[in-house]
Amino acid sequence: MFAFRPTSPLDECDLSLVCQSLHYGGACPDPLDVGGQGGPPVEHDRDAGTSASARATCTRSAGRRASGSEKAGSLRFAAFPSVFATVLLPLLRRFRSRYPEVALVVLETDDREVETWLAEGSVDLGVVLNPAADSDAIPLGQDAWIALLPAARPLARHREMTLDRLAAEPFVLATGGCHLHAGALMRASGLSLADICIEVRDWASAIALVREGTGVGIVPESMLPESRKGLKAVALAPTISRGFGLLASPTRSPSRAATLFLDLARQA
């Protein structure tokens, strides 16, 4: 299973985010004793929105104590699963290090619901997929779509792969908690998947199924596992990418905490 490999020790919030983002519903490691130092409890907020997929709340009680008389702000943040383990985690770490007095409330949902929550003002900030060019979204990066094939398949000998060639193969369809996935890419090109063997939500399951030979798939490059045994990753021709953008809710002026995070994202 793909897992984020941190460059520094995880603390209680990182444990919660990685666990909730990559192991849906799985048991989280005990965050109360990280590196023998102890820490505040991690609460799980399932009432912050209408979706049962709202996942994790990280409350920085130690940070609040450090803030003295200054009122500690809070920041409610929403994003879809795959972006937590790649784009967001370094930013969240940096923000928490600079502004420990801010309580971070992090909600995991699908990309459509992120947009809904932003429009309703239910969250302060959210990561959106392929933001419009004329929007106020701060670009966070791009991720190329990659054809993933069982290494033993004849197709694996190719250096590039077209969508029409993949559409005819037995297919493992992963959504990654987003509306934009291989099926949507096919439809946008006037194609359809001829044989969907199985549809799964998370990328790790899809990769495991491709590895065992169930079918071929299309995954974001950032989700490719470190170990490629039994797999062949092949570039799409032409190249197709997805972009991430950070947006503030348009229903109100950004709070102090939201402004600080937006400024940090612009510097990244």
C-alpha positions, 0 to 999 in steps of 0.5 A: 500500500502506498504511504506517505514517507515523512522527512521528519518525525510525525506528531499527533496531527500528522498521524491522524491525517495520514491514517485517515487519508490513506487507510479509510476507516482504519485504526489510527496509531495512538497519538498521545505519546509521540516520541515519548513527549506526549501530546494533546488528544486527537478528536474526530469531528463527524458533525462538521458537515453533512457528509460522513466522509468528513474525517479528522480534527486536529486540536492544538491545545498546547499551541493555545496555551502558548498564545498567552492573551492573544485569542487563538484562531481556528482554521477549517480546511477541506480537501480530497483524500489524495491531496492530503498525503502529497501536496497538503501535508508539508504545508500544514506542518509548516503552518502549524510550526509557525502558528501553533496558536491556530487550531486546525480543523481538517476535513476530508471529503470528495472534490465536489463537496469541497466546492459546495462547502466553500460556496456555503461558507462551511469551511474557510479554505479548500483545495479544488481540482482544476480551478478555473483560470480566472479564479482566485485559486492559488496554484499548489501544483500539477499531477500527471495521469499515468497508465499503470499496467501489470508488468507481464502484459504485452502492453507493458512493452510500450513507452507511451500509451493512448487512451483509446488503447487503454479503453479496450482493456480490462480496467481497474477504475479508481476514483480517488474520491474525485469526480475526475478519474479515468472514466471522466478522462475517457468521456472527455475524449469521446471514449468509454471503458469497455470492460470495468473489472472493478471500481474502487475509491482509493488508489492503493487498492487500485494499484494492488489490483493492477499488480495482481493482474486484474486489469490496467488502470490510470492513476496520478503520478504522485500516487505511484508506489515506491516499489514497482515490482509487478507494475509498469508505469507508462506515460499517456500520449498526449500528456494529461494532468490535473491541477490543484488550487487553494481557495478561500470561501467567497461568503466572507472575508478571510479570517486572520488564520485563513489569511496567514495560510494563504500567504504561506501557500503563495510563498511555497 
